[in-house]
Amino acid sequence: MKEFFHQTFSSLKIRNYRVYYIGQIISVSGTFLQSLAQDWLVLKLTGSGTLLGAVLAFQFFPVLIFSSYGGVIADRFPKRKILYITQSIGGLLALFLGILILTNIVQLWMVFVFALGLGLVSSIDNPVRQSFVSEMVGRDQIKNAVSLWAVLISVCRVIGPAIAGVLIASVGLGLCFIINAISYIAVLIALFMINSDELHHTPLQPKAKGQISEGLRYVKNTPILLVSLVMMAIIGTISFEWQASLPLFASFVLHGDAGTYSALSVALGIGMLIGGLFNASSGSTSLRPIVYSALFLGISMIISSISTNIIFVLLIFVFIGLFLIIFANLSNSILQMNSEPHMRGRVMSLWSMAFFGSTAIGGPFIGWIGEMFGAQWSLAVGGIAALIAALYGFIVLERLNLHHRN
């Protein structure tokens, strides 16, 4: 047992990462709290799955378009200083929307503006934050640090929606955004406490033409990076649209309220927590587990889509969370461990585009699917996409094995 804990939490022995990790637990919990409140706010204002997807498009379209520039920024400028700026702006945006809701003057167009602003910030923040992990822990601990980051996300996915469900039912939506704004202070304090002398600084890249296309060529010519990113793009675009699929499923299939949506998010988070701990204790960073996790993710999503029993659905969502975090975490680890340090920011920007930015396309699509054909199809289509990604992965693995045999 002692060896298990030593192996599972080894990166937290590094002071910089430990301090940053504690700050992020507070902040990311606030982010998930706000995310659920934002989705429910849109449904409350409109009752439309299509408009819910449209708001998600506004939030994630900048990530899809501008993350490549965010990757260049991550490779060219000190990451810690950039995070000071992006985290501060994110907190101010949450504060402003919270005030608008509390004063009862919020309108749908304001939510669209807020979502767009948050997306612009995220297009820079995501690749910088992803690549900053390696500077805090070094290459030997990247796999464990990324896995523990998945554990953090999982815990926060339980904490944030659980608090949101209580707050929305008792005091309303506005306080959710105010609390998230306050939570950003924890990250700023953590960044201030990081010891710069203990960071594994990556040499900053000078300004040059063609840095984005250079990153694309690098990924294209590195098969393990390309396969991971293509699978993530397929699943990230269609399967990981929880902000669109879950509120629709909770409302129109399970006939529930914000508490039901919160319960689904909590179940998803519990599964992610289990999967994150499994990843942290495992040393595997090969493609085969990614392919199988995509396969089982697709099967689980399809099973959940045909059930209306809340207890059974919650149980299945634990498995969905387990498989999705194994897939996402392993793909992240493979990209970080197989990227040259001077290219890591640009590689992780592509991962951010595939994971987060693709919601600009998938969010409206899944929202439209749910509204036109029934909310259960918003999950079923995501499951089918995961199966397609798994099939692609199996084909590539067979080709690579055949190449090695010859």
N, C-alpha and C positions, 0 to 999 in steps of 0.2 A: 504493500500500500504506500509506503514511504517513497519507493522508487517511482510509483505511478504519479504521485503528486509532484515529485521532483521533475519528471519528464514533462508532465502536462503543463506546469506553470513556470517553466524554466526562464522564459523571457522576462517575466515579472521581477526577477532578481536584479534586472538592470534598472537602476534608479530612474533614469529619464523616462523609460517606457512605463514604469510603474506610476509615476506622477501623472503622466499624460493619460494613462489608462483610467485612473480615478476621476480625473476631470471629465473625460469622455463619457463615463457611466452616467454622470449627472446630466450632461448636455444631450446625449443621444436619447436618453429617456424622455427629455423634453421634446426632442424632435419627433419621436413616435407619438407622444401625446398630442402634439400639434397636428401631425399628419392625419390622425383619426378625426380630430376636431374639424380640420379643413374639409375632409371628404363629407362629413355629416353636415357641415355648413352648406356646402353646395347642394346636397340632396334636399336640405331643408328649404333652401331658397328656390330650387327649381323642380325637384322630383324627377330629374332627367338623368339617365345613365349616359346619354350622349354628351350633355353639357359637363358632367363629371369628368368624362374622358377628355373633353376640350380643355378644361382647367389643367388636367395633368399634362396635356400637350404643351400648354403655355409654360408649365414649370420645367418640363424636361427637354423641350426643343432646344433651348440654349445649350444644354449639356451635350446634346447630339451634335450641334453645329460647332460649338466653341471649345469643347474639351480638348481638341487637338492643340489649340492655342494655349490652353491651360497646361498641357504637357510640356510645351516649349518653355513656358514661364517656370515650370517646376525644374527644368534642366538648366535654366539660365540665371535664376535668382535664388537667394536664401529662402528655403521653404518655411522656416519658422516665422520670418517677417511677413511673408504672404499670408500665413494662417492668422496672424494678428488682425489683418485687414478683413479677410473674408468672414471670420467668426464674428467680428464686431458688427459688420453690415448685416449678417444674418440675424443677430439679436435685435437690431433696430427695426428690421422689417417685421419681425414677430410682434414687437412692442406696438408698432403703429397699427397693425391689423387688429390686435387685441383691443386697443382703445376705440377703434371704429365700431367693433362689435358691442363693446360695453356701453357705448353712447347711442346705440341703436340707429346708426346712420350707415351701416355697411350695406353695400349693394354688390350685385354679382360682378360688375365691371371692376370693382375694387379688388375682389378676390383674384380676378385674372391678372391685374397689375402686380399684386403681391406674388402670385405664382411665377410670373415672368421675372421679377426681381430676384426671387429665390433661386430660379434656374440659372440666371447669369452669374450669381455668386457661386453656385455649385459647380459650374463649368470650370472654374479655376480651383475651387477648394478641393474637389474630389481627387484629381490627379496629384495635386500637391500633397494632400493628406495621405494618399496611398503610398507615394514614394518616400514620404518623410519617415514612415515606419522603419525602412531599411537603414536610415541614417541614425535612428535611435538604438537599434538592436544589432546591426551588422548582419552579414550574409548568413552566418551559421544559425542565427535565431529567427530568420525571416519566417520560415514555415510555422514555428511555434507562435510567433507574434501574430501572424495573420490568422491562425486558428483561434487564438485567444481573443482577437478582435471579433471573430464570428461569435464567440461566446458572449462577448460584451453586447453585440447587436441583439443576440437572442434574449439576454436578460432584460435589456432595455425594451425589447418588443413586448415583453411580459409586463414590465413596470409601467411604461408609458400608456399603452391602451387601457390597462386596468384602472389607472388613475383617471384617464380621460372619461371612461365609462361612468365613473362615480361623479366626476365634476359636471359632465354634461347633464346628467340626470338631476343633480342637486342645485347647481348654481349657474348652469348655462355654458355656452361655448367660449365666451370672451376670455375667461380666466385661464383657459388652456394655453392661449397664445401668450399671455402675460407671463405665466410660469415658464414657458419655453424661452422667452426673452431673458429672464433672470438666469436660466440655466447656462447660458453662454458665458456668464462670468466665470464659471468653474473652469472652462477651457482656457480663458485668458490668463487666469491665475496659474494653471498648470504650465502653459507655454512660458510664462515668466519664470517659473521655478526650474525649468530645464537647464541643465549645465551644458553650455555650448562646447566646453573643452572635452566632454565625454561623447560627443556626437561623432559618427563615422561620416565625416563630410565628403560629399561627392564633388569633384572639381566642377565648377560652374562652366557651362558652355558659352562661348562668345556668340554674339549675334551674327547670324549668317543666313543667306538665302537658302530656301529649300529644306529647312529643318523638319517640317511636317512630312514632306514627301520622303525624306530620308528615313523617318520613322516607319512609314508605310512599307518602304522597300525592305527594311530590316525585318519586319514581321513576316512579309511575304517570303523571304528567303530563309526563315527559321521555322521549319514545319511544326515543331511542338507548340510554338507561340500561335501560329496561324490556326491550327486545329482548335486550340482552346478558345480563341477569340471567335471563330465562326460558330462554335457550339453555344458560346455565351450570347452571341448576337441573336441566334434563333430563339433560345429560351428567354433571354432578357427582353426581347421584343414582344413575345406573345404570352409566355408562361408566367413571368414575374410581375404581372399587372394587378397586384393585390389591392392597390388603392381603387381600382375600378371594379374588379370582380367581387371582392369581399363585401363591400356595402350593398351591392346589388343582390348578391346571394343571401345575405343576412336579411335584407328587407323583403325581397319578393319570392324567395324560395322557402326560407325558414320563417317568414312572416314575423320577424323580430324587430328590435329597435337598436339604438346605439349600444346598449348592453350586449346584444347578440353579436354585433360587429366586433365589439371589444373582446368577447369570449373567443371568437374565431382567431383574432390577432394574438391573443394570449396563447391559445393552443399551438399556433404556428411558431410562436416564440419558444415554447417549451421544447418542441421538436428541434428547433435550431440550436437550443442550448445543449441538448443531448448530442447532436451531430457535431457541434463545435468542440465539445470536450473529447469526443472520439477522435476528431482530427488532430487536436492538440497532443494527444498521447500516441498518435501514429506517425511514423516517419515516411509514409508513402507519398510520393509526388509524381506518380505515373499517370498516363492517360487512361488506362483501363478502369480504375475506380470512378473517374469522371463519367465515362460512358455508361457504366452500370447505374450510377446515381441518377443520371438523366433518364434512363429507362424506367427505374422504379418511381421517379418523380412523376413521369407521365402516367403510369398506371394508377398511382395514388390519386392524382387529380381527376382522372376519369371516373374512378370509383366514387369520389366525393360528390361529383356533379350529379349523380343519379340517386342520391339519398336525400331524404327530407327529415330524417331522425337526428335531432340536434346532438344527442350524445354520441351517436355513431360518427357524425360529421366531425365533431371535435376530436374524436380519437384518430380519425383519418388525417386530420390536419396536423396532428403531432408527427405523423409519418411524413407528410408533405414537407414540414419544416426540417425534419431530419435529413431528407434526401436533397432538398434544395440547398442547405448550407454546406453539405459535403461537396456538392457540385461547385457552388460558388467559391468556397474556400480553397478547394484544390486547384481550380483554374487560376485564382489569384496567386497562389503560392508558386505554381508552375511559371507564370509570367514573371514574377519578381525574381525567382531563383535562376531563370534561364535568360534574363536580360542583362546586357552589359550596363554597368552603373551609369554611364553617360547617356544611355538610351532609355533608362527606366521610366523617367517622367513621361516620355512620349508613348511608351508601351502601355503604361498604366492609364494614360488618357484614353487610349483605344478601349481598354477594359471598362473605363467609366462610361464611355459612349455606348458600349454594348450592354452594360448592366443597367445604367441609370438613364442615359440619353435616349435609348430605344423606346422608352415609355412615351416619348413624344409621338411615336407612330403607333405603338401597341395600345396605349391607354385609350385613345379615341376609338380604335378598332374594337377593343374588347368591350368598351362601353356601348358601342353601336350594336355589337353582337348580342349583348345582354338585353338591350332594349328591343331589338327587332325579333329575336328568336327565343328569348327567355333567358333569365339570369343563369340557369344551370349551364347554358352553353358558353358563358364567359369563362367557366372553369374547364369545361370539356375541351374547348379549342386550345386552351393553354396546355392541357395534357397531351393532345395530339402533337402540338409543336415540340414538346419535350421528347416524344417518341421519334419524331423526325430527326431531331438533333442526335439522339442516341444511335439511330440507324446510320447517319453520316459518320459518327465516331467509330462505329464498328467497321464500316467500309474502309476508313482511313487506317485503322489499326491493322486490318488484314493486309492492306497494301504495304504498310511499313514492315510487317512481319515477313511478307513475301520478298520484299526487297532485301531484308537482312539475310534470309535463307539463301538468296541467290548471290 
